Amino acid sequence: MSEGKTLTDESPKSRMIALILCFLTGWLGGHRFYCNKVGTGIVMMLTMGGFGLWYFVDLVMISLGSFKDKDNLPIVKW
């Protein structure tokens, strides 16, 4: 098992926090920094959330529980 993976293969991050961060600071990539995706967080910040599209896609993915953290684990726990 690699570092960061749990026995249930779920991210320890909270989906609620990611959703709130995405809603409030999504255009700055706040939710991506929370999920340890620093590189794409910086790109989101520089492009204002991918000109709004990337922000919207992430908002939907987090809402549906299909968004993943840096270790490719789904963020499903509320």
N, CA, C and O of each residue as an XYZ file, in Angstrom:
312
protein
N       0.837     -1.169      0.000
C       0.000      0.000      0.000
C       0.888      1.239      0.000
O       1.832      1.321      0.786
N       0.597      2.208     -0.874
C       1.426      3.403     -0.920
C       0.996      4.386      0.166
O      -0.082      4.267      0.748
N       1.858      5.346      0.419
C       1.587      6.321      1.464
C       0.337      7.129      1.130
O       0.156      7.539     -0.016
N      -0.510      7.357      2.096
C      -1.711      8.151      1.910
C      -2.952      7.331      1.605
O      -4.063      7.847      1.723
N      -2.803      6.085      1.222
C      -3.967      5.247      0.932
C      -4.475      4.618      2.214
O      -3.704      4.186      3.071
N      -5.783      4.578      2.321
C      -6.396      3.964      3.490
C      -6.893      2.574      3.115
O      -6.876      2.196      1.943
N      -7.324      1.833      4.090
C      -7.824      0.489      3.820
C      -9.112      0.520      2.997
O      -9.395     -0.422      2.257
N      -9.887      1.585      3.119
C     -11.149      1.677      2.387
C     -10.984      2.346      1.031
O     -11.956      2.453      0.283
N      -9.810      2.787      0.703
C      -9.517      3.489     -0.547
C     -10.405      4.709     -0.748
O     -10.891      4.963     -1.850
N     -10.611      5.462      0.332
C     -11.307      6.739      0.294
C     -10.373      7.807      0.823
O      -9.540      7.542      1.689
N     -10.511      8.987      0.312
C      -9.698     10.095      0.781
C     -10.108     10.494      2.192
O     -11.290     10.439      2.531
N      -9.145     10.895      3.016
C      -9.501     11.386      4.356
C     -10.081     12.807      4.317
O     -10.562     13.303      5.336
N     -10.040     13.448      3.175
C     -10.559     14.812      3.024
C     -12.084     14.811      3.080
O     -12.733     13.821      2.741
N     -12.642     15.938      3.512
C     -14.087     16.082      3.632
C     -14.684     16.639      2.339
O     -14.211     17.644      1.808
N     -15.715     15.982      1.846
C     -16.396     16.433      0.637
C     -17.122     17.753      0.873
O     -17.197     18.591     -0.025
N     -17.657     17.939      2.081
C     -18.359     19.177      2.417
C     -17.407     20.368      2.377
O     -17.739     21.416      1.823
N     -16.229     20.205      2.962
C     -15.253     21.293      2.963
C     -14.806     21.585      1.533
O     -14.692     22.747      1.144
N     -14.554     20.543      0.752
C     -14.152     20.738     -0.644
C     -15.249     21.457     -1.424
O     -14.957     22.327     -2.245
N     -16.498     21.102     -1.177
C     -17.617     21.727     -1.872
C     -17.754     23.200     -1.488
O     -17.968     24.049     -2.353
N     -17.632     23.502     -0.210
C     -17.722     24.893      0.240
C     -16.564     25.709     -0.324
O     -16.756     26.832     -0.790
N     -15.360     25.136     -0.278
C     -14.207     25.843     -0.836
C     -14.361     26.066     -2.330
O     -14.008     27.129     -2.840
N     -14.880     25.078     -3.030
C     -15.083     25.215     -4.463
C     -16.117     26.296     -4.752
O     -15.930     27.107     -5.659
N     -17.195     26.312     -3.994
C     -18.249     27.302     -4.212
C     -17.743     28.720     -3.943
O     -18.030     29.641     -4.708
N     -16.984     28.892     -2.845
C     -16.542     30.225     -2.449
C     -15.262     30.683     -3.148
O     -15.131     31.853     -3.509
N     -14.317     29.755     -3.338
C     -13.011     30.145     -3.900
C     -12.626     29.288     -5.093
O     -11.443     29.149     -5.405
N     -13.619     28.711     -5.761
C     -13.332     27.815     -6.877
C     -12.563     28.465     -8.001
O     -11.702     27.833     -8.615
N     -12.861     29.713     -8.277
C     -12.160     30.405     -9.361
C     -10.698     30.673     -9.011
O      -9.893     30.995     -9.885
N     -10.357     30.535     -7.713
C      -8.961     30.656     -7.270
C      -8.326     29.290     -7.018
O      -7.143     29.209     -6.685
N      -9.096     28.225     -7.171
C      -8.567     26.877     -6.973
C      -8.431     26.475     -5.526
O      -7.656     25.570     -5.217
N      -9.160     27.119     -4.619
C      -9.054     26.820     -3.189
C      -9.298     25.366     -2.850
O      -8.616     24.806     -1.992
N     -10.249     24.755     -3.504
C     -10.563     23.344     -3.254
C      -9.439     22.436     -3.731
O      -9.212     21.375     -3.148
N      -8.744     22.833     -4.769
C      -7.619     22.029     -5.266
C      -6.439     22.091     -4.306
O      -5.759     21.085     -4.103
N      -6.186     23.253     -3.713
C      -5.139     23.348     -2.702
C      -5.500     22.489     -1.495
O      -4.627     21.843     -0.915
N      -6.778     22.471     -1.106
C      -7.245     21.645      0.013
C      -6.998     20.162     -0.270
O      -6.670     19.407      0.645
N      -7.151     19.743     -1.517
C      -6.966     18.337     -1.908
C      -5.522     18.024     -2.280
O      -5.239     16.974     -2.857
N      -4.616     18.930     -1.953
C      -3.173     18.796     -2.219
C      -2.828     18.764     -3.700
O      -1.775     18.250     -4.076
N      -3.685     19.298     -4.536
C      -3.407     19.402     -5.968
C      -2.887     20.811     -6.243
O      -3.564     21.624     -6.873
N      -1.671     21.086     -5.760
C      -1.118     22.436     -5.796
C      -0.880     22.912     -7.225
O      -1.188     24.057     -7.555
N      -0.340     22.053     -8.068
C      -0.048     22.450     -9.450
C      -1.281     22.912    -10.198
O      -1.269     23.975    -10.819
N      -2.346     22.123    -10.145
C      -3.568     22.511    -10.849
C      -4.277     23.658    -10.113
O      -5.028     24.417    -10.726
N      -4.041     23.781     -8.817
C      -4.583     24.922     -8.078
C      -3.978     26.218     -8.565
O      -4.683     27.217     -8.715
N      -2.681     26.215     -8.813
C      -2.004     27.416     -9.332
C      -2.502     27.743    -10.733
O      -2.745     28.907    -11.052
N      -2.655     26.717    -11.573
C      -3.167     26.941    -12.928
C      -4.581     27.507    -12.872
O      -4.920     28.404    -13.643
N      -5.405     26.992    -11.970
C      -6.766     27.511    -11.816
C      -6.751     28.961    -11.371
O      -7.553     29.771    -11.836
N      -5.836     29.287    -10.468
C      -5.738     30.654     -9.987
C      -5.342     31.606    -11.125
O      -5.872     32.712    -11.229
N      -4.423     31.173    -11.957
C      -3.949     32.017    -13.057
C      -4.966     32.175    -14.182
O      -4.944     33.172    -14.903
N      -5.858     31.193    -14.336
C      -6.850     31.240    -15.419
C      -8.254     31.574    -14.909
O      -9.236     31.446    -15.640
N      -8.337     32.006    -13.642
C      -9.630     32.347    -13.028
C     -10.604     31.176    -13.123
O     -11.732     31.325    -13.591
N     -10.156     30.029    -12.678
C     -11.001     28.835    -12.659
C     -11.227     28.256    -14.033
O     -12.301     27.734    -14.332
N     -10.204     28.351    -14.873
C     -10.351     27.833    -16.241
C     -11.435     28.584    -16.990
O     -12.226     28.001    -17.732
N     -11.450     29.924    -16.773
C     -12.432     30.816    -17.401
C     -13.863     30.422    -17.042
O     -14.790     30.632    -17.823
N     -14.031     29.844    -15.839
C     -15.347     29.494    -15.328
C     -15.768     28.067    -15.619
O     -16.557     27.495    -14.866
N     -15.263     27.481    -16.689
C     -15.666     26.120    -17.051
C     -15.101     25.083    -16.085
O     -15.830     24.224    -15.588
N     -13.817     25.168    -15.829
C     -13.143     24.218    -14.951
C     -13.753     24.289    -13.553
O     -13.959     23.263    -12.904
N     -14.039     25.501    -13.097
C     -14.676     25.712    -11.799
C     -16.026     24.991    -11.748
O     -16.321     24.300    -10.773
N     -16.838     25.147    -12.781
C     -18.159     24.533    -12.818
C     -18.066     23.002    -12.840
O     -18.817     22.322    -12.141
N     -17.149     22.471    -13.641
C     -16.971     21.013    -13.727
C     -16.551     20.453    -12.368
O     -17.073     19.427    -11.932
N     -15.614     21.120    -11.699
C     -15.180     20.660    -10.375
C     -16.321     20.719     -9.370
O     -16.457     19.820     -8.540
N     -17.138     21.756     -9.431
C     -18.278     21.892     -8.526
C     -19.243     20.721     -8.693
O     -19.728     20.168     -7.705
N     -19.518     20.348     -9.920
C     -20.410     19.217    -10.192
C     -19.766     17.906     -9.741
O     -20.430     17.071     -9.129
N     -18.478     17.718    -10.039
C     -17.786     16.478     -9.670
C     -17.731     16.295     -8.155
O     -17.914     15.183     -7.660
N     -17.480     17.373     -7.420
C     -17.448     17.275     -5.958
C     -18.849     16.944     -5.440
O     -19.001     16.110     -4.547
N     -19.863     17.592     -5.994
C     -21.244     17.346     -5.575
C     -21.649     15.891     -5.775
O     -22.360     15.321     -4.948
N     -21.198     15.296     -6.869
C     -21.552     13.909     -7.180
C     -20.647     12.880     -6.509
O     -20.931     11.683     -6.552
N     -19.556     13.338     -5.888
C     -18.648     12.425     -5.205
C     -17.628     11.760     -6.110
O     -17.048     10.738     -5.742
N     -17.400     12.325     -7.293
C     -16.432     11.713     -8.207
C     -15.111     12.479     -8.267
O     -14.233     12.128     -9.056
N     -14.958     13.511     -7.454
C     -13.713     14.277     -7.409
C     -12.683     13.501     -6.604
O     -13.025     12.877     -5.600
N     -11.429     13.532     -7.032
C     -10.377     12.759     -6.363
C      -9.275     13.676     -5.856
O      -9.060     14.768     -6.382
N      -8.576     13.203     -4.814
C      -7.470     13.974     -4.262
C      -6.172     13.657     -5.012
O      -6.183     12.958     -6.025
N      -5.069     14.177     -4.503
C      -3.775     13.999     -5.161
C      -3.373     12.531     -5.285
O      -2.697     12.152     -6.241
N      -3.784     11.707     -4.328
C      -3.443     10.289     -4.339
C      -4.431      9.458     -5.163
O      -4.410      8.228     -5.111
N      -5.293     10.137     -5.922
C      -6.297      9.507     -6.788
C      -7.333      8.722     -5.988
O      -7.880      7.730     -6.472
N      -7.598      9.169     -4.768
C      -8.629      8.565     -3.930
C      -9.885      9.429     -3.991
O      -9.787     10.651     -3.879
N     -11.057      8.831     -4.165
C     -12.282      9.642     -4.243
C     -12.611     10.300     -2.903
O     -12.479      9.694     -1.839
N     -13.040     11.554     -2.990
C     -13.452     12.295     -1.798
C     -14.959     12.086     -1.667
O     -15.745     12.738     -2.355
N     -15.354     11.177     -0.782
C     -16.762     10.814     -0.668
C     -17.344     11.081      0.726
O     -18.563     11.198      0.857
N     -16.518     11.181      1.759
C     -17.035     11.379      3.110
C     -17.498     12.823      3.293
O     -16.759     13.759      2.990
N     -18.708     12.997      3.782
C     -19.229     14.340      4.040
C     -18.587     14.863      5.314
O     -18.874     15.983      5.734
